[in-house]
Amino acid sequence: MVEVPAYLGSQVGGALLASLMLHWTFPENVGLGMTLPRVSAALAFVWEAVLTFLLMLVILQVATGSKEQGRMAGIAIGGTVALEALFAGPITGASMNPARSLAPALVGGHLHLLWLYLTAPVLGALLAVFAWRAMRRVEPVSMTHPNP
C-alpha cells in the first residue's frame, strides 16, 4: 500500500512527459494522443468500464498468487491490451488507464470528457477485483469420482 502514491506519480509523470513530447514535436496537432469517444459519453463509459474490467481480470488471473505465469503472463496481458485497442480503439480510444487519458487532456486543454476516462476505468478495475475474489472462493469441481 505504501507503493501506491509512487506508482500513481510514475504513471501520471510518464504520461505527462510523453504528452509534452508529442505537443513539443507536433505543435500543430493539439489533440495528438487524446482519447475521445466516437459514441455517446454514456456508451463510452460502459465500454471503458468493460474494457478495464476484462484487462484487470486477465492481469489478476495470470500475474498473481500461485497461478503466476511468468513470461506467459506478459503475453496474455499484452495480447488483451492489443485486442482491446484494436477493436475498441476506434470507438472510445480504449484508454483503460486514467493516466493515459489525463496527461494528453491536460496538455491539450480538452477536459470536457476527461471525467469519463478517470471514472470508468476505476469502476471497471474495482469490479474486476470483486469478480476475481469471488472466482477464487469457488472450489473447483473434481472430475474424479471416488470408488464406492
DSSP file (Angstrom, degrees, kcal/mol; ACC not computed):
  #  RESIDUE AA STRUCTURE BP1 BP2  ACC     N-H-->O    O-->H-N    N-H-->O    O-->H-N    TCO  KAPPA ALPHA  PHI   PSI    X-CA   Y-CA   Z-CA
    1    1 A M    >         0   0    0      0, 0.0     3,-1.0     0, 0.0     0, 0.0   0.000 360.0 360.0 360.0 -27.9    0.0    0.0    0.0
    2    2 A V  T 3   +     0   0    0      1,-0.2     4,-0.5     2,-0.1     0, 0.0   0.794 360.0  58.7 -66.4 -27.8    3.0    2.3    0.6
    3    3 A E  T 3> S+     0   0    0      1,-0.2     4,-2.6     2,-0.1    -1,-0.2   0.633  81.6  87.5 -77.6 -14.2    3.9    2.0   -3.1
    4    4 A V  H <> S+     0   0    0     -3,-1.0     4,-2.9     1,-0.2     5,-0.3   0.908  86.7  47.7 -58.9 -49.4    0.6    3.3   -4.4
    5    5 A P  H  > S+     0   0    0      0, 0.0     4,-2.6     0, 0.0    -1,-0.2   0.917 114.9  46.5 -59.7 -40.9    1.5    7.1   -4.4
    6    6 A A  H  > S+     0   0    0     -4,-0.5     4,-2.4     2,-0.2    -2,-0.2   0.900 113.2  49.9 -66.2 -39.4    4.8    6.4   -6.1
    7    7 A Y  H  X S+     0   0    0     -4,-2.6     4,-2.4     2,-0.2    -1,-0.2   0.940 113.3  45.1 -63.4 -47.6    3.1    4.2   -8.6
    8    8 A L  H  X S+     0   0    0     -4,-2.9     4,-2.7     1,-0.2     5,-0.3   0.911 113.3  50.9 -63.3 -42.1    0.4    6.8   -9.4
    9    9 A G  H  X S+     0   0    0     -4,-2.6     4,-2.8    -5,-0.3     5,-0.2   0.891 110.7  49.0 -62.2 -39.9    3.0    9.5   -9.6
   10   10 A S  H  X S+     0   0    0     -4,-2.4     4,-2.7     2,-0.2     5,-0.3   0.910 111.8  49.0 -66.0 -42.4    5.1    7.5  -12.0
   11   11 A Q  H  X S+     0   0    0     -4,-2.4     4,-2.1     2,-0.2    -2,-0.2   0.956 117.6  39.3 -61.3 -51.2    2.1    6.7  -14.2
   12   12 A V  H  X S+     0   0    0     -4,-2.7     4,-2.6     2,-0.2    -2,-0.2   0.906 116.4  51.4 -68.3 -41.4    1.0   10.3  -14.4
   13   13 A G  H  X S+     0   0    0     -4,-2.8     4,-2.4    -5,-0.3    -2,-0.2   0.924 112.0  46.1 -61.7 -45.7    4.5   11.7  -14.6
   14   14 A G  H  X S+     0   0    0     -4,-2.7     4,-2.3    -5,-0.2    -1,-0.2   0.902 113.5  49.2 -63.4 -41.5    5.4    9.4  -17.5
   15   15 A A  H  X S+     0   0    0     -4,-2.1     4,-2.5    -5,-0.3    -2,-0.2   0.891 111.2  50.1 -65.7 -39.6    2.2   10.2  -19.3
   16   16 A L  H  X S+     0   0    0     -4,-2.6     4,-2.7     2,-0.2     5,-0.2   0.921 110.5  49.3 -64.8 -43.5    2.8   13.9  -18.9
   17   17 A L  H  X S+     0   0    0     -4,-2.4     4,-2.2     1,-0.2    -2,-0.2   0.920 113.0  47.3 -61.1 -43.4    6.3   13.7  -20.2
   18   18 A A  H  X S+     0   0    0     -4,-2.3     4,-2.3     2,-0.2    -2,-0.2   0.911 113.5  47.9 -64.3 -42.0    5.1   11.7  -23.2
   19   19 A S  H  X S+     0   0    0     -4,-2.5     4,-2.5     2,-0.2    -2,-0.2   0.893 111.7  49.5 -67.0 -40.0    2.2   14.1  -23.9
   20   20 A L  H  X S+     0   0    0     -4,-2.7     4,-2.5     2,-0.2    -1,-0.2   0.884 109.8  52.2 -65.5 -38.0    4.5   17.1  -23.6
   21   21 A M  H  X S+     0   0    0     -4,-2.2     4,-2.5    -5,-0.2     5,-0.2   0.923 111.0  46.9 -63.6 -44.4    7.0   15.5  -26.0
   22   22 A L  H  X S+     0   0    0     -4,-2.3     4,-2.3     1,-0.2    -2,-0.2   0.923 113.7  48.3 -61.9 -43.9    4.2   14.9  -28.5
   23   23 A H  H  < S+     0   0    0     -4,-2.5    -2,-0.2     1,-0.2    -1,-0.2   0.882 113.5  47.5 -64.6 -38.5    3.0   18.5  -28.1
   24   24 A W  H  < S+     0   0    0     -4,-2.5    -2,-0.2     1,-0.2    -1,-0.2   0.893 118.0  39.9 -70.3 -40.9    6.5   19.9  -28.5
   25   25 A T  H  < S+     0   0    0     -4,-2.5    -2,-0.2     1,-0.2    -1,-0.2   0.759 129.7  28.5 -83.5 -23.8    7.3   17.8  -31.6
   26   26 A F    ><  +     0   0    0     -4,-2.3     3,-1.6    -5,-0.2    -1,-0.2  -0.519  67.7 159.9-131.8  66.1    3.9   18.2  -33.3
   27   27 A P  T 3  S+     0   0    0      0, 0.0     3,-0.1     0, 0.0    -1,-0.1   0.741  71.0  63.5 -65.1 -22.6    2.5   21.6  -32.0
   28   28 A E  T 3  S+     0   0    0      1,-0.2     2,-0.8    -3,-0.1     3,-0.1   0.687  95.8  62.6 -74.2 -16.6    0.0   21.8  -34.9
   29   29 A N    X   +     0   0    0     -3,-1.6     3,-1.5    -7,-0.2    -1,-0.2  -0.746  61.1 170.7-111.2  83.2   -1.8   18.7  -33.7
   30   30 A V  T 3  S+     0   0    0     -2,-0.8    -1,-0.2     1,-0.3    -2,-0.1   0.713  75.0  54.9 -68.5 -20.8   -3.1   19.7  -30.3
   31   31 A G  T >  S+     0   0    0     -3,-0.1     3,-2.2     2,-0.1    -1,-0.3   0.377  74.0 134.3 -93.7   5.4   -5.3   16.5  -30.0
   32   32 A L  T <  S+     0   0    0     -3,-1.5     3,-0.1     1,-0.3    -9,-0.1  -0.349  77.6  10.3 -61.4 126.0   -2.5   14.1  -30.6
   33   33 A G  T 3  S+     0   0    0      1,-0.3    -1,-0.3    -2,-0.1    72,-0.1   0.309  95.5 135.5  90.0  -8.3   -2.6   11.2  -28.0
   34   34 A M    <   -     0   0    0     -3,-2.2     2,-0.7    70,-0.2    -1,-0.3  -0.427  52.0-135.9 -75.7 147.9   -6.0   12.2  -26.7
   35   35 A T        +     0   0    0     66,-0.2    58,-0.1    -2,-0.1    82,-0.1  -0.917  34.3 164.8-102.2 114.6   -8.7    9.6  -26.0
   36   36 A L        -     0   0    0     -2,-0.7     2,-0.1    78,-0.0    78,-0.0  -0.996  32.6-122.1-131.2 134.3  -12.0   10.9  -27.3
   37   37 A P        -     0   0    0      0, 0.0    55,-0.3     0, 0.0    54,-0.1  -0.403   7.5-158.0 -76.3 151.7  -15.1    8.8  -27.9
   38   38 A R  S    S+     0   0    0     53,-3.2     2,-0.2     2,-0.1    54,-0.1   0.181  81.8  55.3-107.2  11.8  -16.8    8.4  -31.2
   39   39 A V  S    S-     0   0    0     52,-0.4     5,-0.0     1,-0.2    52,-0.0  -0.716 107.7 -60.4-128.1-179.6  -20.0    7.4  -29.5
   40   40 A S     >  -     0   0    0     -2,-0.2     4,-2.7     1,-0.1     5,-0.2  -0.214  48.4-114.2 -62.4 157.2  -22.1    9.0  -26.7
   41   41 A A  H  > S+     0   0    0      1,-0.2     4,-2.3     2,-0.2     5,-0.1   0.884 116.7  52.9 -60.7 -39.0  -20.5    9.6  -23.4
   42   42 A A  H  > S+     0   0    0      2,-0.2     4,-1.9     1,-0.2    -1,-0.2   0.925 111.7  44.3 -64.2 -44.6  -22.8    7.1  -21.7
   43   43 A L  H  > S+     0   0    0      1,-0.2     4,-2.5     2,-0.2    -2,-0.2   0.897 113.0  51.4 -67.8 -39.9  -21.9    4.4  -24.2
   44   44 A A  H  X S+     0   0    0     -4,-2.7     4,-2.9     2,-0.2     5,-0.2   0.878 106.8  55.2 -63.6 -37.2  -18.2    5.2  -24.0
   45   45 A F  H  X S+     0   0    0     -4,-2.3     4,-2.3    -5,-0.2    -2,-0.2   0.936 109.6  45.9 -59.8 -47.4  -18.4    5.0  -20.2
   46   46 A V  H  X S+     0   0    0     -4,-1.9     4,-2.5     2,-0.2    -2,-0.2   0.936 113.9  48.8 -61.9 -47.2  -19.8    1.4  -20.4
   47   47 A W  H  X S+     0   0    0     -4,-2.5     4,-3.0     1,-0.2     5,-0.2   0.930 112.2  47.7 -59.0 -47.5  -17.2    0.4  -23.0
   48   48 A E  H  X S+     0   0    0     -4,-2.9     4,-2.3     1,-0.2     5,-0.2   0.885 112.1  49.8 -64.6 -38.4  -14.3    1.8  -21.0
   49   49 A A  H  X S+     0   0    0     -4,-2.3     4,-2.3    -5,-0.2    -1,-0.2   0.924 113.9  45.3 -65.1 -43.3  -15.5    0.1  -17.8
   50   50 A V  H  X S+     0   0    0     -4,-2.5     4,-2.6     2,-0.2     5,-0.2   0.920 112.3  51.1 -66.7 -44.0  -15.9   -3.2  -19.6
   51   51 A L  H  X S+     0   0    0     -4,-3.0     4,-2.4     1,-0.2    -2,-0.2   0.930 113.9  43.9 -58.9 -46.2  -12.5   -3.0  -21.3
   52   52 A T  H  X S+     0   0    0     -4,-2.3     4,-3.0    -5,-0.2     5,-0.3   0.888 110.8  55.6 -68.6 -38.1  -10.8   -2.2  -18.0
   53   53 A F  H  X S+     0   0    0     -4,-2.3     4,-2.4    -5,-0.2    -2,-0.2   0.947 111.0  44.0 -55.9 -50.5  -12.7   -4.9  -16.2
   54   54 A L  H  X S+     0   0    0     -4,-2.6     4,-2.1     2,-0.2    -2,-0.2   0.917 114.9  48.4 -63.7 -44.0  -11.5   -7.5  -18.8
   55   55 A L  H  X S+     0   0    0     -4,-2.4     4,-2.5    -5,-0.2    -2,-0.2   0.935 113.6  46.2 -62.8 -46.4   -7.9   -6.3  -18.7
   56   56 A M  H  X S+     0   0    0     -4,-3.0     4,-2.9     1,-0.2     5,-0.2   0.876 110.2  54.0 -66.2 -36.8   -7.8   -6.2  -14.9
   57   57 A L  H  X S+     0   0    0     -4,-2.4     4,-2.1    -5,-0.3    -1,-0.2   0.909 110.1  47.2 -63.8 -41.1   -9.3   -9.7  -14.7
   58   58 A V  H  X S+     0   0    0     -4,-2.1     4,-2.4     2,-0.2     5,-0.3   0.935 112.6  50.1 -63.5 -46.0   -6.7  -11.1  -17.0
   59   59 A I  H  X S+     0   0    0     -4,-2.5     4,-2.0     1,-0.2    -2,-0.2   0.942 113.5  44.7 -58.2 -49.4   -3.9   -9.3  -15.0
   60   60 A L  H  X S+     0   0    0     -4,-2.9     4,-0.5     1,-0.2    -1,-0.2   0.867 114.2  50.4 -64.5 -36.0   -5.2  -10.7  -11.7
   61   61 A Q  H  < S+     0   0    0     -4,-2.1    -1,-0.2    -5,-0.2    -2,-0.2   0.888 122.0  27.6 -72.1 -39.1   -5.7  -14.1  -13.1
   62   62 A V  H  < S+     0   0    0     -4,-2.4     7,-2.3    -5,-0.1     8,-0.2   0.604 122.8  44.7-102.0 -11.8   -2.3  -14.6  -14.7
   63   63 A A  H  < S+     0   0    0     -4,-2.0     2,-0.3    -5,-0.3     5,-0.1   0.247  98.8  70.0-121.2  14.9    0.1  -12.4  -12.6
   64   64 A T  S >< S-     0   0    0     -4,-0.5     3,-0.8    -3,-0.1    -4,-0.0  -0.945  87.0 -13.3-133.4 154.3   -0.8  -13.1   -9.0
   65   65 A G  G >  S-     0   0    0     -2,-0.3     3,-1.5     1,-0.2    -4,-0.0  -0.075 112.6 -26.1  63.4-155.4   -0.5  -15.9   -6.5
   66   66 A S  G 3  S+     0   0    0      1,-0.3    -1,-0.2     3,-0.0     0, 0.0   0.625 131.6  65.1 -71.3 -13.4    0.3  -19.5   -7.2
   67   67 A K  G <   +     0   0    0     -3,-0.8    -1,-0.3    -6,-0.0    -2,-0.2   0.304  68.1 142.1 -92.1  10.1   -1.0  -19.2  -10.8
   68   68 A E    <   -     0   0    0     -3,-1.5    -5,-0.2     1,-0.1    -6,-0.1  -0.291  35.3-163.5 -55.7 130.7    1.7  -16.6  -11.8
   69   69 A Q    >   -     0   0    0     -7,-2.3     3,-1.5     1,-0.3    -1,-0.1   0.331  11.2-152.9-105.3   5.8    2.6  -17.5  -15.3
   70   70 A G  T >> S+     0   0    0      1,-0.3     4,-1.1    -8,-0.2     3,-0.9  -0.375  78.4   4.1  61.8-126.5    5.9  -15.6  -15.8
   71   71 A R  H 3> S+     0   0    0      1,-0.3     4,-1.7     2,-0.2    -1,-0.3   0.845 130.2  60.5 -61.9 -35.1    6.5  -14.7  -19.4
   72   72 A M  H <> S+     0   0    0     -3,-1.5     4,-2.6     1,-0.2    -1,-0.3   0.809  96.9  61.1 -65.1 -27.9    3.2  -16.1  -20.5
   73   73 A A  H <> S+     0   0    0     -3,-0.9     4,-2.8     2,-0.2     5,-0.2   0.924 104.0  49.3 -62.4 -43.2    1.5  -13.5  -18.1
   74   74 A G  H  X S+     0   0    0     -4,-1.1     4,-2.8    -3,-0.2     5,-0.2   0.882 111.0  49.4 -63.2 -38.0    3.1  -10.7  -20.2
   75   75 A I  H  X S+     0   0    0     -4,-1.7     4,-2.5     2,-0.2    -1,-0.2   0.915 112.6  47.3 -67.4 -42.5    1.9  -12.3  -23.4
   76   76 A A  H  X S+     0   0    0     -4,-2.6     4,-1.9     2,-0.2    -2,-0.2   0.922 116.7  43.2 -64.7 -43.7   -1.7  -12.7  -22.0
   77   77 A I  H  X S+     0   0    0     -4,-2.8     4,-2.4     2,-0.2    -2,-0.2   0.945 116.7  46.1 -68.7 -48.3   -1.8   -9.1  -20.7
   78   78 A G  H  X S+     0   0    0     -4,-2.8     4,-2.6    -5,-0.2    -2,-0.2   0.883 112.3  51.8 -61.7 -38.7   -0.2   -7.6  -23.8
   79   79 A G  H  X S+     0   0    0     -4,-2.5     4,-2.7    -5,-0.2     5,-0.2   0.889 109.0  50.4 -64.4 -39.4   -2.5   -9.6  -26.0
   80   80 A T  H  X S+     0   0    0     -4,-1.9     4,-2.6     2,-0.2     5,-0.2   0.930 111.8  47.1 -64.3 -45.2   -5.5   -8.4  -24.1
   81   81 A V  H  X S+     0   0    0     -4,-2.4     4,-2.6     2,-0.2     5,-0.2   0.931 113.6  49.1 -60.9 -45.6   -4.4   -4.7  -24.4
   82   82 A A  H  X S+     0   0    0     -4,-2.6     4,-2.5     2,-0.2    -2,-0.2   0.930 113.4  45.0 -62.0 -46.4   -3.7   -5.2  -28.1
   83   83 A L  H  X S+     0   0    0     -4,-2.7     4,-2.5     2,-0.2     5,-0.3   0.907 114.3  48.7 -65.5 -41.2   -7.0   -6.8  -28.9
   84   84 A E  H  X>S+     0   0    0     -4,-2.6     4,-2.8    -5,-0.2     5,-0.6   0.909 113.6  46.8 -65.6 -40.6   -9.0   -4.3  -26.8
   85   85 A A  H  X5S+     0   0    0     -4,-2.6     4,-1.3    -5,-0.2    -2,-0.2   0.894 112.8  51.0 -66.2 -39.2   -7.2   -1.4  -28.6
   86   86 A L  H  <5S+     0   0    0     -4,-2.5    -2,-0.2    -5,-0.2    -1,-0.2   0.932 122.4  28.8 -63.1 -47.2   -7.7   -3.0  -32.0
   87   87 A F  H  <5S+     0   0    0     -4,-2.5    -2,-0.2    -5,-0.2    -3,-0.2   0.845 133.3  29.4 -87.5 -34.8  -11.5   -3.5  -31.5
   88   88 A A  H >X>S+     0   0    0     -4,-2.8     4,-2.8    -5,-0.3     3,-1.1   0.614  96.4  86.0-103.4 -13.6  -12.4   -0.7  -29.1
   89   89 A G  H 3X<S+     0   0    0     -4,-1.3     4,-1.1    -5,-0.6    -3,-0.1   0.912  91.2  49.1 -53.3 -46.8   -9.8    2.0  -30.0
   90   90 A P  H 345S+     0   0    0      0, 0.0    -1,-0.3     0, 0.0    -2,-0.1   0.709 116.3  45.0 -66.7 -17.3  -12.0    3.3  -32.9
   91   91 A I  H <45S-     0   0    0     -3,-1.1   -53,-3.2    -4,-0.1   -52,-0.4   0.910 138.9  -6.3 -91.0 -50.2  -15.0    3.5  -30.6
   92   92 A T  H  <5S-     0   0    0     -4,-2.8    -3,-0.2   -55,-0.3     3,-0.2   0.511  92.6-102.7-125.0 -10.2  -13.7    5.1  -27.4
   93   93 A G     << -     0   0    0     -4,-1.1    -4,-0.3    -5,-1.0    -5,-0.1   0.248  48.6-114.4  95.5 -11.2   -9.9    5.4  -27.7
   94   94 A A        +     0   0    0     -6,-0.6    -1,-0.1    -5,-0.1    -5,-0.1   0.916  53.6 165.9  46.9  60.0   -9.5    2.3  -25.5
   95   95 A S        +     0   0    0     -3,-0.2     5,-0.1     1,-0.1    -1,-0.1   0.986   7.9 171.3 -67.9 -60.5   -7.8    4.1  -22.7
   96   96 A M        +     0   0    0      2,-0.0    -1,-0.1     4,-0.0    -2,-0.0   0.521  63.2  69.5  60.9   7.5   -8.1    1.5  -19.9
   97   97 A N  S >> S-     0   0    0      1,-0.1     4,-1.0    20,-0.1     3,-0.6  -0.881  71.3-148.7-155.6 115.9   -5.8    3.7  -17.8
   98   98 A P  H >> S+     0   0    0      0, 0.0     4,-2.7     0, 0.0     3,-0.6   0.864 100.7  54.6 -56.1 -38.3   -6.7    7.1  -16.3
   99   99 A A  H 3> S+     0   0    0      1,-0.2     4,-1.6     2,-0.2    19,-0.1   0.861 101.4  59.7 -64.4 -34.1   -3.1    8.4  -16.5
  100  100 A R  H <4 S+     0   0    0     -3,-0.6    -1,-0.2     1,-0.2   -65,-0.0   0.799 116.7  32.3 -64.3 -29.3   -3.1    7.6  -20.2
  101  101 A S  H <X S+     0   0    0     -4,-1.0     4,-1.5    -3,-0.6   -66,-0.2   0.748 112.0  62.4 -97.6 -29.5   -6.1    9.9  -20.8
  102  102 A L  H  X S+     0   0    0     -4,-2.7     4,-2.4    -5,-0.2     5,-0.2   0.949 101.3  49.9 -62.2 -51.5   -5.3   12.5  -18.1
  103  103 A A  H  X S+     0   0    0     -4,-1.6     4,-2.7     1,-0.2     5,-0.3   0.926 111.4  44.8 -61.5 -51.1   -2.0   13.8  -19.5
  104  104 A P  H  > S+     0   0    0      0, 0.0     4,-2.5     0, 0.0     6,-0.3   0.876 113.9  52.2 -62.5 -33.5   -3.0   14.4  -23.1
  105  105 A A  H  X>S+     0   0    0     -4,-1.5     4,-1.3     2,-0.2     5,-1.2   0.913 112.3  45.0 -67.0 -41.5   -6.2   16.1  -21.9
  106  106 A L  H  <5S+     0   0    0     -4,-2.4    -1,-0.2     2,-0.2    -3,-0.2   0.935 116.8  44.3 -66.0 -46.5   -4.2   18.4  -19.6
  107  107 A V  H  <5S+     0   0    0     -4,-2.7    -2,-0.2     1,-0.2    -1,-0.2   0.897 119.8  41.5 -66.5 -40.6   -1.5   19.2  -22.2
  108  108 A G  H  <5S-     0   0    0     -4,-2.5    -1,-0.2    -5,-0.3    -2,-0.2   0.619 105.2-127.8 -83.4 -13.2   -4.1   19.7  -25.0
  109  109 A G  T  <5 +     0   0    0     -4,-1.3     2,-0.8     1,-0.2    -3,-0.2   0.708  66.3 130.6  74.9  20.1   -6.5   21.6  -22.7
  110  110 A H      < +     0   0    0     -5,-1.2     3,-0.2    -6,-0.3    -1,-0.2  -0.822  14.2 148.2-108.8  93.1   -9.5   19.4  -23.6
  111  111 A L    >   +     0   0    0     -2,-0.8     3,-1.0     1,-0.1     4,-0.5   0.394  36.4 102.9-105.1   0.7  -11.0   18.5  -20.3
  112  112 A H  T 3  S+     0   0    0      1,-0.3    -1,-0.1     2,-0.1     3,-0.1   0.796  96.0  24.7 -63.5 -31.3  -14.7   18.2  -21.2
  113  113 A L  T >> S+     0   0    0     -3,-0.2     4,-0.9     1,-0.1     3,-0.9   0.236  89.7 106.2-114.2  13.0  -14.8   14.4  -21.3
  114  114 A L  H <>  +     0   0    0     -3,-1.0     4,-1.2     1,-0.2     3,-0.4   0.851  69.6  67.1 -61.3 -34.6  -12.0   13.6  -19.0
  115  115 A W  H 3> S+     0   0    0     -4,-0.5     4,-2.1     1,-0.2     3,-0.4   0.867  96.6  56.3 -52.7 -38.3  -14.3   12.6  -16.2
  116  116 A L  H <> S+     0   0    0     -3,-0.9     4,-2.1     1,-0.2    -1,-0.2   0.916 109.3  43.7 -61.2 -45.4  -15.3    9.6  -18.4
  117  117 A Y  H  < S+     0   0    0     -4,-0.9    -1,-0.2    -3,-0.4    -2,-0.2   0.575 115.2  49.6 -82.1  -9.7  -11.7    8.3  -18.7
  118  118 A L  H  < S+     0   0    0     -4,-1.2     4,-0.4    -3,-0.4    -1,-0.2   0.772 120.6  31.6 -92.2 -31.9  -11.0    8.9  -15.0
  119  119 A T  H  X S+     0   0    0     -4,-2.1     4,-2.6    -5,-0.2     5,-0.2   0.874 110.5  57.8 -96.8 -42.2  -14.0    7.2  -13.6
  120  120 A A  H  X S+     0   0    0     -4,-2.1     4,-2.8    -5,-0.3     5,-0.2   0.915 107.9  47.2 -61.4 -45.3  -14.9    4.3  -16.0
  121  121 A P  H  > S+     0   0    0      0, 0.0     4,-2.5     0, 0.0    -1,-0.2   0.890 112.2  50.8 -64.4 -35.8  -11.5    2.5  -15.7
  122  122 A V  H  > S+     0   0    0     -4,-0.4     4,-2.4     2,-0.2    -2,-0.2   0.932 112.5  46.6 -65.0 -44.0  -11.5    2.8  -11.9
  123  123 A L  H  X S+     0   0    0     -4,-2.6     4,-2.5     2,-0.2     5,-0.2   0.935 113.2  49.0 -61.7 -46.5  -15.0    1.3  -11.8
  124  124 A G  H  X S+     0   0    0     -4,-2.8     4,-1.9     1,-0.2    -2,-0.2   0.901 112.0  48.6 -60.7 -41.8  -14.1   -1.5  -14.2
  125  125 A A  H  X S+     0   0    0     -4,-2.5     4,-2.0     2,-0.2    -1,-0.2   0.910 111.5  49.2 -65.9 -42.5  -10.9   -2.3  -12.2
  126  126 A L  H  X S+     0   0    0     -4,-2.4     4,-2.1     1,-0.2    -2,-0.2   0.916 110.7  49.9 -63.6 -42.7  -12.8   -2.4   -8.9
  127  127 A L  H  X S+     0   0    0     -4,-2.5     4,-2.5     1,-0.2    -1,-0.2   0.875 108.9  53.6 -63.4 -36.3  -15.5   -4.7  -10.4
  128  128 A A  H  X S+     0   0    0     -4,-1.9     4,-2.9     2,-0.2    -1,-0.2   0.891 106.3  52.1 -65.6 -39.0  -12.8   -7.0  -11.7
  129  129 A V  H  X S+     0   0    0     -4,-2.0     4,-2.5     2,-0.2    -2,-0.2   0.934 111.5  46.6 -62.7 -45.0  -11.2   -7.2   -8.2
  130  130 A F  H  X S+     0   0    0     -4,-2.1     4,-2.2     2,-0.2    -2,-0.2   0.920 114.4  47.5 -62.8 -43.5  -14.6   -8.2   -6.8
  131  131 A A  H  X S+     0   0    0     -4,-2.5     4,-2.4     2,-0.2    -2,-0.2   0.914 112.1  49.9 -63.9 -42.8  -15.2  -10.7   -9.6
  132  132 A W  H  X S+     0   0    0     -4,-2.9     4,-1.9     2,-0.2    -2,-0.2   0.906 111.1  48.9 -63.1 -42.9  -11.7  -12.2   -9.2
  133  133 A R  H  X S+     0   0    0     -4,-2.5     4,-1.2     1,-0.2    -1,-0.2   0.899 111.5  49.9 -64.2 -39.5  -12.1  -12.6   -5.4
  134  134 A A  H  X S+     0   0    0     -4,-2.2     4,-0.8     1,-0.2     3,-0.2   0.891 110.0  50.6 -66.4 -38.7  -15.5  -14.3   -6.0
  135  135 A M  H  < S+     0   0    0     -4,-2.4     3,-0.4     1,-0.2    -1,-0.2   0.849 106.8  54.9 -67.4 -33.5  -14.0  -16.7   -8.5
  136  136 A R  H  < S+     0   0    0     -4,-1.9    -1,-0.2     1,-0.2    -2,-0.2   0.793 103.5  55.9 -70.3 -27.7  -11.2  -17.6   -6.1
  137  137 A R  H  < S+     0   0    0     -4,-1.2     2,-0.5    -3,-0.2    -1,-0.2   0.734  86.6  92.2 -76.9 -22.5  -13.6  -18.6   -3.4
  138  138 A V  S  < S-     0   0    0     -4,-0.8     3,-0.0    -3,-0.4    -4,-0.0  -0.611  77.4-133.9 -77.5 124.3  -15.4  -21.1   -5.6
  139  139 A E        -     0   0    0     -2,-0.5    -2,-0.1     1,-0.1     2,-0.1  -0.598  24.8-112.8 -76.3 134.5  -14.0  -24.5   -5.2
  140  140 A P        -     0   0    0      0, 0.0     2,-0.4     0, 0.0    -1,-0.1  -0.394  31.3-111.8 -66.5 145.4  -13.3  -26.3   -8.5
  141  141 A V        -     0   0    0     -2,-0.1     2,-0.3     1,-0.1    -3,-0.0  -0.628  31.2-121.9 -78.8 131.6  -15.5  -29.3   -9.1
  142  142 A S        -     0   0    0     -2,-0.4    -1,-0.1     1,-0.1    -3,-0.0  -0.550  14.5-159.2 -76.3 135.9  -13.5  -32.6   -9.1
  143  143 A M  S    S+     0   0    0     -2,-0.3     2,-0.4     2,-0.0    -1,-0.1   0.510  70.5  83.2 -91.6  -6.4  -13.7  -34.6  -12.2
  144  144 A T        -     0   0    0      0, 0.0    -2,-0.1     0, 0.0     0, 0.0  -0.779  68.2-148.9 -99.0 143.9  -12.7  -37.8  -10.5
  145  145 A H        -     0   0    0     -2,-0.4    -2,-0.0     0, 0.0     2,-0.0  -0.926  18.7-121.1-111.6 132.5  -15.2  -39.9   -8.6
  146  146 A P        -     0   0    0      0, 0.0     0, 0.0     0, 0.0     0, 0.0  -0.375  35.8-100.5 -67.7 150.5  -14.2  -41.9   -5.6
  147  147 A N              0   0    0      1,-0.1     0, 0.0    -2,-0.0     0, 0.0  -0.515 360.0 360.0 -70.1 136.0  -14.7  -45.6   -5.8
  148  148 A P              0   0    0      0, 0.0    -1,-0.1     0, 0.0     0, 0.0   0.506 360.0 360.0 -71.2 360.0  -17.9  -46.7   -3.9
